[in-house]
Amino acid sequence: MVIRIPDYDITKHNTFGMTVKCNDWIEYDSIHDLPSIASEIKDKKWMHIGGGSNLLFTGDYDGYILHSRIAGIEVEMLDDRKVRVSVGAGLKFDDLIDWACTRNLWGIENLSDIPGEAGAAAVQNIGAYGVEVKDVIESVECYDVMTNAFREFKNAECAYGYRDSIFKRPENRKRYIVTGLKMILQYDGTANLDYGNLKSEVADNPTPSDVRSAVGRIRASKLPAVESVGSAGSFFKNPIVSRELYESISQDCNVPHYDVEGGVKIPAAWLIEQCGWKGSTHGGAAVWHKQPLIIVNSDGHATPNDVIELENKIIDSVRLRFGIELHPEVDHVK
């Protein structure tokens, strides 16, 4: 079934709560709907969204917005330890995590409570507490609008990086529609507790549900619930800098950091807080008072310009003080 609505209000389809519309809204619940939809939109302006949790609409969208309601879960036993889990792109990713944890399946529990849907998670390569979704993805299923054919990308073909994938490349954003993904989860996994203060939040020999609960408590203590305070989650990527720049900065202060391939990762939240932005406001936008990595729609009436101007002020101040260029994790949609 395909639902088409012209001049559609998408305020509830972006977690920032920007009051915006699109020319046409198209929602579908079967992959078999995509060929006809693709023929309609192929030469027009369009985009596909999930839960709208990583988007900043800078104004009304003058085109088609597509949304999947494909939300099934299928399980295939690979051996007595591992299972292949196939999910529809429209499934809420946190619902999938809850489903897996109640079945004592390991692999995605650290990603608990991240807003959004499964298809968008695969595109964005979401990550938290030392885990990225690429770690469990076997393949991503897509519809190719250009060739009018379905295609499956193996993990290596997805070219995953930090909050990046082949699907985010400019030439592919209007080509591939993610329809589902396959993941490998396991029954006898080991808890990944090395990131942040997660280890102190769980008892010995935790279950996946124990880790999920701990992640939920930590996130709730720092992050606003998008149902009550509009935001797009982490607004900036954590920058990776050279060892030389890190050592230069650390001469004057104790810099939290993680050694990674290609350099040193410094938490963007720490940089922003050091520049005095925590709790600051600009128009209807604000830096969250408990976690400076989050920009929020503080009064429910923030405009896109409020957010963008605050974003630019933060970027400028971090560059001036530390010589580090912050880059937004949030996609800006024009």
N, C-alpha and C positions, 0 to 999 in steps of 0.2 A: 504494500500500500504506500502511495506517495501522497504527501500533504504539501500543497502549494498555497502560500499566503503572500499577497502583494503588500507593499508598504508596511512591513512587519516591524514591530517594536522589539528590539533585541536586548533591552535593558536587563532582563532576567537571564539572558544567555551570555553575559560577561560578568565575571565575579567582581570586577572593579565597580560595577553598577553604573557605568556611563550611560546616560540617557541618549540612546542612538537608535536609528532605524536602518533597515536594509531595503533595497528596492523589492526583492523577492526572497522569500524563505522557502526552502525545499527540504522536506524531511522524508526519509525512506526507511523501510524495515527489511529489505531484502537486497542481496547483491544483484539480483536479476532486474532490479529497477534502474541500475546504473547506466546501461547502454543508452536507454532513451533519455535519461537525464543528461548524460554526457553530450549527446547530439544537440540538445537544447542549449547548453551553456558553452560549448567548445570555443566559439569565437567571441564570447562575451566576457565581461568582468565577473569573476566568481572566486569564492574561497570556500574551503571546508573547515568547520570548527568542531571541537569536541564539547567540553564543558565550559569553554570560554575562560579558563582559569589562568591562562598565560598571555592574555591579550589586552592591549590598550587601544580601543577604538578612538581615533583622533577626531572623529566626526561621523556623520551618517555614511553608511556604506552604499555607494552607487553601483550596486550589482547584486548578484545572486549569492546567498549564503546557504550552503548545504550542511545537513546534520544527519548522522546515522542513528537509528534506533535498533541496530543489530546488536543484541546483548546476550547471546547464548554462551554456555560453557560446555565443552566436551572434553572427556578425559580418556586417555589411552595409556595403559600400563606398559612400560618399556621393559622393566624387570622388577624384582622385589623391592628396589630402592627408588626408582625414578618413574615419573609419569610425565607424559606430554599433555599439556593443558592448552586447548584451542579456545580462544575467546573472540567474541565480536567486538568491533571497534567502538560500538556505542555503549559498552558496559562501563559503569563507573569503576574506576580502577580500585578504589578502596573497598568496594563490594567484593571484588575479586580477592583482595587480600584477606578480608574477613572469611570468605569461603575457604581459602587455602589454609588459614591458621586453624580454623575449627576442625580441619581434617589432618592437622599436624604435618602439613607440607611446608618445607623450608624454601626460602629463596627470595621472597618479596616482603617479608614482615617489616623490614627497616623502612620501607616506603609507605608505611601506614599514614593515613589522614592527609595525604596529598590530594587536593581537589583535582578533578579532571577525569577523562575517560581513557579507555585502554588504547584506542588508536592514537590519540594525542600523546600518551605516555611513550609510545614507541617512536613517534616522530621527534619528540623533544629529548628523548633519553633522560627521563626524570631520574633524580638521584637524591639520596638523603642518608646520613649516618653511615657513610662508607660503602653504600651500595648504589648501583645504577641499574636501571631496568635491562640494559644491554647484557648484564651478567647472566640473565636467565632466558633471554629471547633466543629461540631457535631460528625463527623466520617470521617475516612480516608479509601478509597477503594484501595485494593492492589491485585496483583497477587502473589501467593506463588509458587516460582520456585521449592521448595522441594516437595510439594504435588500436583503440577499442578492444583491448584484450586484458584478461586477468593475468597477473604475474605474481610470483612468490620470490621474495628477496631473502636469501640466507643471511645469517647474522653478519658474516664478513662483508657481504655486498652492501649492507646498510651503512658502512663507513662511519660507525659510531665514534663520537668524541664527546668532550665535555659539553653537555646540553646541545648536542649537535648530531645530525644524521644526514644521509644522502637526500632525505625527503625535505630538508630545510634549504637546500641549495636553490638559488633563484630560478634556475631552469626547470626545476622539478616541482616547485610549489603548486603550479597549475597543471601538473601532468598526472601525478599519482594520487589516488584516493585510497587511503588505508581502510581495508574492510575487516581485517582481523589479524591476530598474531598467535603464534605458537610458542609456548614457553616450556622449559624443562624444570620441574620442581622435584624435590626429593623428600623422602620420609625420614632419613637419618642424617640430616644436615647439622651443621655446627653454627651456633649463634655468632654473628659478627657484631662485637661489642666494643670495637677499638676506637670508635669515633665519638668525640665529645664526651659527655658524662653518662653515656648510655649504660656502661658497665655498672656504675653505682646504683642504677635504678632497677636492676634485676637480681634475683637470687641465683644461687648456683644451679646449674643444670636446668636452665629455663626451657620452656616450650616455645614454639612460634607465637602462640597467643600471649605468653608472658612478655616477649619482646615487643609485640604489637601494642600491648597495654602500656609498656614503659615509654615507647615512642610517642604514643598519644598523650601521656601525661606531660612529657617534656614539651611537645609542640603546643599543648594548651596553655602551658605556663608562659610561653613567649610569643605565640602567634595569634593574631585575631581570627576568629571564625568568620569565614566569608559570608555566612548567612546573616551575620549581624553587622559586620564592618567590611565594606567593600575593599578588596585588594586583589592583586594578581599574584600573590605569594611573593617569593623572593624576587625583588625587582632587578638586582644586579648580579652578574656572574662574579664568583670569587676569582680575582686576578691571579695569574701565574706570572711571576716575575723572575728575573735572573738572580742567581745566587749573589752576584755583586751588589745588585740593588737592595736585596734583602739585608745583606750584611751592613750596607751603608745606613739603612733605616734603623736597624737594630742597635746601632751604636748609641742612639739617643733614647731608646725605649725598648721595653720587652715586647716583642712582636709575636703574637700567636701565628703559627705557620705549620704547614705540612709539606714534607719533601715529596715531590711528584716528578714524573718523567718530564723533562724539559725545563725544570726550574723549581721554584718554591711557590706554593699556593698560600696566599694571605687572605683571611676572611674579609670580605668586603664590609661586613657589619662592623668589624673593628675599625677599619679605616674611616668609615662614615661617622662612627661615634667619636673617634679622636678629633674629627673636624667640627664637633659640636652640633651635629644635626639631630641627634636622638630627641624625639618629642617635638621637633620644630614643625611649624605649619606654614603653608603658603596658599592663600585662598581657602578653598575647601579641601585641599590635600594636606597630608601630614606624614611625617616619619613616625612610625609606630613607636610608642614610648617604651615598649618592652623589647623590641628587636628592630634596630635601625636599618636592617636589610629590607624592611617592608615599607612601601609607600601605600597609604590608605586613603580612601574616600571618606574622610573623617566625619563630615556632616551629612553625607548622602547626596550632596549637591555639587560635588567637585566637578569642574569641567576638565576636558582633556588638556587644555592649556595650563590649568593649575598644576596638573601632574607633570607635564613636560617641563614647565619652567622650574619646578622643584627638582626634578631629575637633573637638569642642566646645571643648576646651582651646586648640587652635590658633586657632580662630575668635575666641575671647575675647581672646587675647593680641595678635593682629594688630589687632583693633578698638581695644584699649586703647592700643597704641603708635602706630598710624598713622591711626586713625579710618576704617579701611577695613573693610568687611564682606565676608568671603570667603563664597562660595557653592559647595557641592559640585557637581562635574560628575557624580559617581557617583549613580545612582538608588538610593534606599533603598526596598527592597521589604518591605512588611509583610504 
